[in-house]
Amino acid sequence: MIKTDAMFKHTPDMMSVPEAAKELRIGKNRTYELIKEGRLEAIRVGRKLIVPKSALYEFCRDERNYLLILPNWRKYG
């Protein structure tokens, strides 16, 4: 499910990668892959990656990312 504007109302302004993965309803490893590929923006603070809410919002608004976060069994179904 792609998040809508209203669904971001209670999302924190900054979140860790595991928190961002939970918001996107995908795995933590897949979230790290999206950051590495440049599809999801993240800020490095020391050794930790922080995902801004604005980056999560933009990722979800981009229709090209819809298939990236669907489980494989849903792509063909």
Buried (B, 14 or more C-beta within 10 A) or exposed (E): EBBEEEEBEEBEEBBBBEBBBBBBEBBBEBBBBBBEEEBBBBEEEEEEBBBBBEBBBEBBEEEEBEEBBBEEEEEEE
